Amino acid sequence: MKINNMETNTTLAKVFSLFLSNNEQRENIQNPFEIKGYTYATDAVSLVRCQSQHIDFRYTNKLEPPRADLVVPEPNTNRLLDLNAIDFDAFKTEDDYDITIEEKECDACDGFAEVDFEFSHNGKDYDITHECPVCQGEGKIYTDEAKPNGKKTFPEGSAIKIGSCFFHPRQIEKLKTVINLIEQPIVIVYNDFPNKACRFRCGFLDIVIMPLLESNNPNVLAEL
């Protein structure tokens, strides 16, 4: 099995795959990458890294990597997180949806990507062919369609608070998944300002997660 250009046949590979981006506009973070002896995976909200000597899976990424090393803060604490105290499934009370992108022919230009404009000035008629302003010259219209998948998810606007920071519950649930895969406890090693990235450690792994903005006034489901 492969995710993007990455093998996921080892425990460590499964951990790294949790942090990969599926954003088609960010191709350089759809696969792991290496910076100064560390291998990273990130989705621009969270990242995982370890020394490259530990990597036991293959991946391909020839694109210029982001400077992910610059967002890893220096440790300022060492506190064990008891994620077993949180029942994540109990907090999932809202219906979950799969978002699919529907593509259809632009009805303004009939899929030709161009339209004809006509106007008159001083008794003279003008005909101009121009890029369709409705589909921006693509000939197609894309719409997002949400379909219920039968699962439950966290309520919108909810958060889990760790120290002074609020996190989306999905990000902290990701930490719990890492614990189950690596079979090592999670320790928070940097937690300071509410809007600054927080750093966690699980065995030889570093994990960095961006918190929610404090100004969003989230509904706190649990506090650690």
Backbone as CSV, one residue per row, in Angstrom:
resi,resn,N_x,N_y,N_z,CA_x,CA_y,CA_z,C_x,C_y,C_z
1,MET,0.840,-1.202,0.000,0.000,0.000,0.000,0.873,1.250,0.000
2,LYS,0.488,2.234,-0.766,1.241,3.480,-0.822,0.318,4.667,-0.598
3,ILE,0.773,5.649,0.126,0.119,6.936,0.214,1.028,7.925,-0.494
4,ASN,0.526,8.554,-1.558,1.378,9.391,-2.390,2.561,8.556,-2.882
5,ASN,3.793,9.006,-2.612,4.972,8.248,-3.032,5.675,7.600,-1.844
6,MET,4.911,7.232,-0.825,5.498,6.745,0.415,4.993,5.348,0.739
7,GLU,5.917,4.466,1.108,5.535,3.141,1.573,4.997,3.247,2.999
8,THR,3.963,2.463,3.320,3.402,2.493,4.667,3.361,1.082,5.262
9,ASN,4.441,0.349,5.052,4.467,-1.038,5.517,5.227,-1.213,6.831
10,THR,5.593,-0.127,7.502,6.229,-0.216,8.816,5.463,0.664,9.790
11,THR,5.667,0.415,11.075,4.985,1.212,12.093,5.359,2.681,11.976
12,LEU,6.634,2.960,11.775,7.075,4.348,11.669,6.463,5.023,10.443
13,ALA,6.358,4.298,9.350,5.741,4.857,8.146,4.276,5.200,8.382
14,LYS,3.577,4.371,9.147,2.177,4.645,9.456,2.044,5.918,10.283
15,VAL,3.000,6.136,11.190,2.993,7.371,11.968,3.192,8.573,11.060
16,PHE,4.176,8.512,10.190,4.465,9.648,9.303,3.297,9.914,8.364
17,SER,2.599,8.881,7.940,1.478,9.080,7.016,0.337,9.850,7.660
18,LEU,0.260,9.851,8.988,-0.778,10.608,9.687,-0.615,12.109,9.499
19,PHE,0.612,12.540,9.189,0.924,13.967,9.155,1.086,14.519,7.743
20,LEU,0.875,13.693,6.722,1.044,14.156,5.349,-0.123,15.012,4.896
21,SER,0.152,15.972,4.031,-0.886,16.841,3.486,-1.535,16.182,2.269
22,ASN,-2.844,16.401,2.123,-3.536,15.983,0.902,-3.970,17.184,0.078
23,ASN,-3.358,18.337,0.382,-3.648,19.567,-0.357,-2.920,19.533,-1.700
24,GLU,-3.696,19.517,-2.780,-3.102,19.432,-4.113,-2.255,20.656,-4.449
25,GLN,-2.481,21.766,-3.740,-1.705,22.973,-3.992,-0.365,22.962,-3.248
26,ARG,-0.145,21.981,-2.369,1.080,21.932,-1.578,1.792,20.596,-1.853
27,GLU,2.258,20.419,-3.077,2.842,19.146,-3.472,4.099,18.809,-2.676
28,ASN,4.820,19.820,-2.207,6.078,19.548,-1.520,5.879,18.989,-0.122
29,ILE,4.648,18.971,0.389,4.398,18.353,1.696,3.421,17.182,1.597
30,GLN,3.252,16.653,0.394,2.441,15.457,0.234,3.239,14.192,0.537
31,ASN,4.569,14.351,0.704,5.452,13.245,1.038,6.467,13.726,2.070
32,PRO,7.107,12.816,2.781,8.153,13.227,3.724,9.302,13.924,2.999
33,PHE,10.131,14.618,3.772,11.295,15.304,3.217,12.364,15.390,4.303
34,GLU,13.586,15.657,3.880,14.705,15.675,4.816,15.324,17.066,4.905
35,ILE,15.642,17.480,6.131,16.344,18.740,6.390,17.369,18.497,7.490
36,LYS,18.645,18.713,7.170,19.731,18.675,8.163,19.711,17.416,9.035
37,GLY,19.575,16.278,8.374,19.669,15.011,9.091,18.388,14.550,9.757
38,TYR,17.293,15.307,9.588,15.990,14.913,10.125,15.018,14.701,8.974
39,THR,14.165,13.709,9.113,13.101,13.469,8.149,11.790,13.961,8.747
40,TYR,11.044,14.722,7.947,9.813,15.368,8.388,8.618,14.885,7.572
41,ALA,7.430,15.010,8.179,6.158,14.962,7.461,5.278,16.025,8.087
42,THR,4.566,16.777,7.260,3.719,17.844,7.792,2.526,18.099,6.887
43,ASP,1.451,18.552,7.514,0.270,18.991,6.769,0.048,20.481,6.938
44,ALA,1.064,21.192,7.414,1.063,22.645,7.632,0.364,23.049,8.924
45,VAL,-0.273,22.106,9.607,-0.853,22.369,10.926,-0.096,21.598,12.000
46,SER,0.323,20.405,11.666,1.108,19.579,12.573,2.249,18.935,11.800
47,LEU,3.290,18.550,12.514,4.399,17.855,11.866,4.988,16.820,12.800
48,VAL,5.646,15.847,12.208,6.415,14.858,12.948,7.794,14.794,12.317
49,ARG,8.817,14.560,13.153,10.162,14.406,12.623,10.940,13.447,13.510
50,CYS,11.991,12.874,12.940,12.950,12.094,13.698,14.268,12.122,12.934
51,GLN,15.330,11.724,13.589,16.604,11.645,12.895,16.478,10.645,11.754
52,SER,17.031,10.999,10.618,16.854,10.183,9.409,17.392,8.773,9.555
53,GLN,18.305,8.568,10.490,18.857,7.221,10.694,17.799,6.229,11.175
54,HIS,16.686,6.724,11.699,15.618,5.849,12.183,14.638,5.450,11.078
55,ILE,14.662,6.152,9.942,13.665,5.914,8.901,13.840,4.519,8.301
56,ASP,12.763,3.742,8.315,12.796,2.358,7.823,11.810,2.136,6.682
57,PHE,11.473,3.200,5.964,10.553,3.087,4.827,11.069,3.968,3.691
58,ARG,10.577,3.715,2.513,10.990,4.472,1.335,9.954,5.530,0.983
59,TYR,10.445,6.627,0.474,9.566,7.679,-0.003,10.303,8.452,-1.094
60,THR,9.536,9.213,-1.879,10.113,10.041,-2.934,9.586,11.461,-2.800
61,ASN,10.498,12.409,-2.745,10.103,13.817,-2.722,11.275,14.639,-3.251
62,LYS,11.191,15.047,-4.510,12.270,15.799,-5.148,12.006,17.301,-5.145
63,LEU,10.926,17.728,-4.501,10.569,19.143,-4.485,11.291,19.871,-3.351
64,GLU,11.375,21.181,-3.485,12.012,21.998,-2.453,11.182,21.925,-1.175
65,PRO,11.769,21.490,-0.061,10.975,21.349,1.165,10.749,22.684,1.847
66,PRO,9.684,22.794,2.638,9.506,24.000,3.452,10.515,23.992,4.596
67,ARG,10.769,25.145,5.184,11.708,25.213,6.298,11.011,24.811,7.592
68,ALA,10.645,23.549,7.647,9.921,23.045,8.814,10.763,23.078,10.077
69,ASP,12.080,23.038,9.916,12.947,23.058,11.091,12.830,24.361,11.867
70,LEU,12.393,25.417,11.220,12.316,26.720,11.868,11.125,26.844,12.814
71,VAL,10.168,25.929,12.729,8.978,26.017,13.580,9.039,25.072,14.765
72,VAL,10.160,24.365,14.933,10.303,23.450,16.069,10.897,24.232,17.241
73,PRO,10.113,24.535,18.280,10.628,25.358,19.380,11.551,24.567,20.303
74,GLU,12.426,25.283,20.973,13.319,24.662,21.941,12.529,24.254,23.187
75,PRO,12.889,23.140,23.818,12.145,22.676,25.004,12.172,23.694,26.143
76,ASN,11.053,23.782,26.844,10.993,24.601,28.050,10.246,23.918,29.187
77,THR,9.839,22.664,28.963,9.144,21.914,29.998,9.311,20.431,29.721
78,ASN,8.826,19.598,30.611,8.901,18.137,30.430,7.766,17.517,31.252
79,ARG,6.588,17.443,30.625,5.393,17.023,31.360,4.674,15.909,30.616
80,LEU,4.405,14.829,31.338,3.716,13.684,30.750,2.249,14.019,30.520
81,LEU,1.727,13.648,29.367,0.315,13.840,29.057,-0.426,12.516,29.175
82,ASP,-1.460,12.499,29.980,-2.250,11.278,30.150,-3.444,11.336,29.205
83,LEU,-3.230,10.907,27.975,-4.314,10.943,26.993,-5.319,9.826,27.207
84,ASN,-4.971,8.841,28.051,-5.935,7.790,28.370,-7.122,8.335,29.156
85,ALA,-6.953,9.537,29.722,-8.042,10.149,30.488,-9.124,10.712,29.576
86,ILE,-8.864,10.763,28.270,-9.831,11.341,27.332,-10.490,10.247,26.503
87,ASP,-11.818,10.220,26.539,-12.583,9.312,25.688,-12.976,10.094,24.434
88,PHE,-12.145,10.014,23.406,-12.376,10.805,22.202,-13.701,10.463,21.536
89,ASP,-14.046,9.185,21.513,-15.293,8.781,20.850,-16.513,9.387,21.525
90,ALA,-16.434,9.579,22.843,-17.579,10.151,23.562,-17.832,11.593,23.160
91,PHE,-16.802,12.282,22.698,-16.933,13.678,22.286,-17.440,13.826,20.857
92,LYS,-17.482,12.751,20.111,-17.907,12.816,18.713,-19.428,12.688,18.641
93,THR,-20.087,13.826,18.585,-21.549,13.858,18.635,-22.191,14.390,17.357
94,GLU,-21.381,14.897,16.438,-21.919,15.471,15.206,-21.742,14.506,14.035
95,ASP,-22.666,14.543,13.091,-22.546,13.705,11.892,-21.322,14.133,11.086
96,ASP,-20.616,13.139,10.565,-19.436,13.408,9.758,-19.799,13.294,8.281
97,TYR,-19.062,14.031,7.451,-19.347,14.062,6.021,-18.063,13.859,5.217
98,ASP,-18.198,13.199,4.089,-17.121,13.131,3.106,-17.359,14.228,2.080
99,ILE,-16.315,15.013,1.844,-16.427,16.109,0.888,-15.889,15.648,-0.456
100,THR,-16.720,15.701,-1.465,-16.292,15.350,-2.812,-16.429,16.588,-3.709
101,ILE,-15.569,16.669,-4.690,-15.597,17.791,-5.626,-16.341,17.356,-6.883
102,GLU,-17.455,18.004,-7.140,-18.258,17.715,-8.318,-17.843,18.643,-9.466
103,GLU,-17.648,18.058,-10.630,-17.239,18.824,-11.804,-18.340,18.772,-12.850
104,LYS,-18.711,19.931,-13.372,-19.705,19.961,-14.442,-19.342,21.038,-15.456
105,GLU,-19.886,20.904,-16.637,-19.611,21.860,-17.699,-20.213,23.216,-17.349
106,CYS,-19.452,24.266,-17.596,-19.924,25.623,-17.321,-21.091,25.938,-18.253
107,ASP,-22.237,26.300,-17.654,-23.411,26.570,-18.495,-23.385,27.974,-19.081
108,ALA,-22.439,28.794,-18.637,-22.346,30.144,-19.199,-21.640,30.136,-20.546
109,CYS,-20.653,29.264,-20.699,-19.891,29.220,-21.954,-20.029,27.877,-22.658
110,ASP,-20.908,26.996,-22.112,-21.119,25.657,-22.681,-19.828,24.854,-22.761
111,GLY,-18.917,25.124,-21.819,-17.677,24.359,-21.764,-16.588,24.830,-22.696
112,PHE,-16.830,25.903,-23.452,-15.826,26.394,-24.400,-14.795,27.317,-23.755
113,ALA,-15.026,27.733,-22.512,-14.105,28.569,-21.733,-14.062,30.019,-22.190
114,GLU,-14.757,30.346,-23.292,-14.795,31.718,-23.786,-16.248,32.116,-24.058
115,VAL,-16.484,33.409,-23.938,-17.818,33.924,-24.235,-17.692,35.150,-25.140
116,ASP,-18.748,35.444,-25.883,-18.777,36.601,-26.774,-19.559,37.731,-26.120
117,PHE,-18.941,38.896,-26.117,-19.594,40.093,-25.600,-19.954,41.005,-26.779
118,GLU,-21.120,41.620,-26.715,-21.538,42.573,-27.721,-21.944,43.884,-27.041
119,PHE,-21.481,44.994,-27.578,-21.923,46.293,-27.072,-21.819,47.324,-28.196
120,SER,-22.527,48.402,-28.008,-22.550,49.464,-29.017,-22.056,50.758,-28.410
121,HIS,-21.370,51.537,-29.260,-20.870,52.836,-28.815,-20.833,53.787,-30.007
122,ASN,-21.486,54.923,-29.870,-21.529,55.921,-30.938,-22.014,55.332,-32.261
123,GLY,-23.028,54.487,-32.144,-23.627,53.908,-33.326,-22.869,52.759,-33.935
124,LYS,-21.771,52.319,-33.291,-20.990,51.221,-33.824,-21.100,50.013,-32.904
125,ASP,-21.275,48.801,-33.496,-21.390,47.567,-32.727,-20.027,46.894,-32.610
126,TYR,-19.757,46.342,-31.449,-18.483,45.669,-31.186,-18.753,44.249,-30.693
127,ASP,-18.003,43.275,-31.217,-18.054,41.880,-30.770,-16.685,41.506,-30.213
128,ILE,-16.664,41.015,-28.992,-15.408,40.643,-28.346,-15.521,39.236,-27.765
129,THR,-14.540,38.419,-28.069,-14.446,37.099,-27.446,-13.476,37.194,-26.280
130,HIS,-13.929,36.711,-25.111,-13.118,36.874,-23.903,-13.256,35.636,-23.021
131,GLU,-12.265,35.451,-22.136,-12.304,34.362,-21.159,-13.586,34.436,-20.342
132,CYS,-14.238,33.311,-20.196,-15.503,33.266,-19.467,-15.297,33.710,-18.019
133,PRO,-16.000,34.721,-17.561,-15.823,35.200,-16.194,-16.451,34.293,-15.139
134,VAL,-17.307,33.375,-15.560,-17.971,32.484,-14.611,-17.049,31.340,-14.197
135,CYS,-16.381,30.741,-15.172,-15.484,29.601,-14.867,-14.019,29.978,-14.946
136,GLN,-13.735,31.293,-15.117,-12.361,31.786,-15.236,-11.583,31.088,-16.359
137,GLY,-12.288,30.798,-17.444,-11.635,30.252,-18.623,-11.314,28.775,-18.554
138,GLU,-11.909,28.063,-17.616,-11.637,26.621,-17.514,-12.667,25.778,-18.252
139,GLY,-13.824,26.329,-18.475,-14.871,25.575,-19.145,-15.637,24.648,-18.225
140,LYS,-15.227,24.595,-16.955,-15.863,23.708,-15.982,-16.120,24.461,-14.684
141,ILE,-17.129,24.010,-13.975,-17.478,24.556,-12.668,-17.259,23.448,-11.632
142,TYR,-16.604,23.791,-10.521,-16.328,22.822,-9.466,-17.089,23.216,-8.207
143,THR,-17.801,22.295,-7.647,-18.531,22.544,-6.408,-18.234,21.432,-5.404
144,ASP,-18.200,21.808,-4.131,-18.009,20.829,-3.064,-19.358,20.242,-2.663
145,GLU,-19.395,18.928,-2.556,-20.624,18.260,-2.143,-20.326,17.423,-0.903
146,ALA,-21.087,17.657,0.154,-20.898,16.946,1.423,-21.911,15.811,1.525
147,LYS,-21.411,14.596,1.711,-22.281,13.426,1.845,-22.020,12.760,3.191
148,PRO,-23.052,12.510,3.992,-22.848,11.837,5.284,-22.250,10.456,5.088
149,ASN,-21.259,10.122,5.934,-20.593,8.822,5.810,-20.969,7.856,6.926
150,GLY,-21.920,8.233,7.763,-22.371,7.346,8.830,-21.527,7.390,10.082
151,LYS,-20.481,8.214,10.078,-19.620,8.320,11.243,-19.966,9.580,12.034
152,LYS,-19.359,9.691,13.222,-19.530,10.865,14.058,-18.201,11.605,14.170
153,THR,-18.287,12.924,14.367,-17.084,13.726,14.498,-17.266,14.741,15.618
154,PHE,-16.199,15.493,15.914,-16.230,16.459,16.998,-17.105,17.663,16.624
155,PRO,-17.801,18.240,17.590,-18.625,19.421,17.298,-17.776,20.570,16.780
156,GLU,-18.335,21.339,15.895,-17.636,22.513,15.379,-17.367,23.499,16.511
157,GLY,-16.162,24.049,16.529,-15.803,25.010,17.559,-15.324,24.408,18.852
158,SER,-15.152,23.081,18.902,-14.693,22.439,20.130,-13.173,22.378,20.170
159,ALA,-12.630,22.170,21.364,-11.181,22.160,21.537,-10.813,21.359,22.774
160,ILE,-9.565,20.947,22.816,-8.955,20.378,24.008,-7.852,21.329,24.443
161,LYS,-7.846,21.669,25.715,-6.889,22.643,26.225,-5.734,21.925,26.914
162,ILE,-4.514,22.298,26.512,-3.302,21.784,27.138,-2.486,22.992,27.570
163,GLY,-2.302,23.150,28.863,-1.623,24.336,29.360,-2.415,25.572,28.986
164,SER,-1.785,26.493,28.278,-2.453,27.726,27.863,-2.954,27.672,26.430
165,CYS,-2.874,26.502,25.786,-3.183,26.388,24.349,-4.437,25.554,24.115
166,PHE,-5.199,25.956,23.097,-6.380,25.216,22.661,-6.053,24.479,21.363
167,PHE,-6.412,23.195,21.314,-6.133,22.394,20.132,-7.422,21.795,19.591
168,HIS,-7.476,21.645,18.259,-8.589,20.902,17.682,-8.515,19.467,18.209
169,PRO,-9.627,18.905,18.668,-9.597,17.539,19.218,-9.000,16.513,18.260
170,ARG,-9.161,16.732,16.955,-8.620,15.782,15.981,-7.100,15.717,16.062
171,GLN,-6.447,16.840,16.372,-4.995,16.854,16.476,-4.519,16.084,17.715
172,ILE,-5.245,16.204,18.811,-4.859,15.482,20.027,-5.197,13.997,19.896
173,GLU,-6.263,13.692,19.190,-6.569,12.286,18.905,-5.457,11.665,18.059
174,LYS,-4.858,12.474,17.202,-3.726,11.995,16.408,-2.561,11.591,17.314
175,LEU,-2.323,12.366,18.378,-1.287,11.999,19.341,-1.589,10.645,19.979
176,LYS,-2.854,10.414,20.294,-3.245,9.128,20.883,-2.961,7.989,19.909
177,THR,-3.193,8.210,18.620,-2.890,7.188,17.614,-1.401,6.898,17.573
178,VAL,-0.580,7.951,17.676,0.868,7.768,17.695,1.278,6.931,18.903
179,ILE,0.696,7.208,20.065,0.990,6.426,21.271,0.700,4.952,21.034
180,ASN,-0.445,4.657,20.444,-0.834,3.266,20.213,0.094,2.566,19.228
181,LEU,0.618,3.326,18.249,1.514,2.725,17.260,2.925,2.534,17.813
182,ILE,3.448,3.565,18.456,4.830,3.535,18.937,4.952,2.821,20.281
183,GLU,3.841,2.803,21.036,3.820,2.207,22.380,4.800,2.905,23.317
184,GLN,4.805,4.231,23.207,5.597,5.094,24.087,4.695,6.225,24.565
185,PRO,4.931,6.752,25.768,4.102,7.863,26.253,4.404,9.152,25.506
186,ILE,3.451,10.077,25.568,3.616,11.407,24.998,4.004,12.384,26.104
187,VAL,5.063,13.158,25.842,5.527,14.176,26.780,5.481,15.517,26.074
188,ILE,4.944,16.530,26.729,4.980,17.868,26.156,6.266,18.540,26.608
189,VAL,7.023,19.047,25.639,8.337,19.622,25.945,8.396,21.122,25.647
190,TYR,7.372,21.662,24.978,7.286,23.118,24.828,5.827,23.504,24.812
191,ASN,5.436,24.336,25.780,4.068,24.817,25.878,4.120,26.156,26.586
192,ASP,3.869,27.226,25.839,4.055,28.544,26.430,2.940,29.494,26.029
193,PHE,3.064,30.125,24.880,2.109,31.137,24.464,0.899,30.502,23.783
194,PRO,-0.312,31.064,24.013,-1.541,30.458,23.474,-1.546,30.265,21.969
195,ASN,-0.926,31.158,21.214,-0.994,31.082,19.755,0.299,30.591,19.123
196,LYS,1.153,29.962,19.901,2.441,29.496,19.390,2.475,27.973,19.338
197,ALA,3.193,27.432,18.358,3.272,25.980,18.181,3.765,25.297,19.454
198,CYS,3.212,24.133,19.742,3.614,23.334,20.894,4.352,22.089,20.417
199,ARG,5.317,21.673,21.219,6.166,20.544,20.848,5.948,19.392,21.812
200,PHE,5.797,18.200,21.232,5.605,16.982,22.001,6.710,15.991,21.636
201,ARG,6.908,15.009,22.495,7.897,13.968,22.213,7.295,12.606,22.521
202,CYS,7.523,11.675,21.614,7.085,10.290,21.803,8.228,9.397,21.355
203,GLY,8.974,8.846,22.321,10.163,8.077,21.981,11.179,8.974,21.295
204,PHE,11.630,8.577,20.091,12.595,9.394,19.346,11.908,10.354,18.375
205,LEU,10.588,10.464,18.474,9.827,11.344,17.584,9.586,12.706,18.220
206,ASP,9.732,13.756,17.423,9.272,15.091,17.783,7.978,15.359,17.027
207,ILE,6.987,15.920,17.725,5.714,16.283,17.106,5.415,17.729,17.462
208,VAL,5.076,18.528,16.459,4.741,19.934,16.666,3.334,20.165,16.132
209,ILE,2.498,20.831,16.939,1.111,21.098,16.550,0.801,22.568,16.785
210,MET,0.208,23.194,15.796,-0.252,24.568,15.942,-1.585,24.587,16.675
211,PRO,-1.720,25.428,17.691,-2.995,25.508,18.413,-4.017,26.354,17.666
212,LEU,-5.253,26.273,18.134,-6.286,27.167,17.638,-6.029,28.572,18.173
213,LEU,-6.521,29.561,17.477,-6.398,30.921,17.961,-7.274,31.112,19.192
214,GLU,-6.693,31.695,20.224,-7.420,31.891,21.473,-8.667,32.742,21.268
215,SER,-8.593,33.649,20.298,-9.716,34.546,20.059,-10.951,33.825,19.520
216,ASN,-10.772,32.559,19.090,-11.917,31.804,18.580,-12.887,31.380,19.684
217,ASN,-12.460,31.506,20.951,-13.288,31.164,22.111,-13.921,29.781,21.950
218,PRO,-13.114,28.742,21.870,-13.651,27.401,21.592,-14.396,26.807,22.781
219,ASN,-15.204,25.800,22.495,-15.874,25.008,23.515,-14.914,23.929,23.993
220,VAL,-14.419,24.042,25.208,-13.383,23.138,25.714,-14.019,21.824,26.162
221,LEU,-13.638,20.733,25.513,-14.148,19.406,25.833,-13.382,18.761,26.974
222,ALA,-12.079,19.053,27.070,-11.237,18.478,28.116,-10.044,19.374,28.318
223,GLU,-9.444,19.292,29.503,-8.286,20.111,29.812,-7.222,19.225,30.448
224,LEU,-5.980,19.329,29.943,-4.875,18.512,30.439,-3.784,19.415,31.011
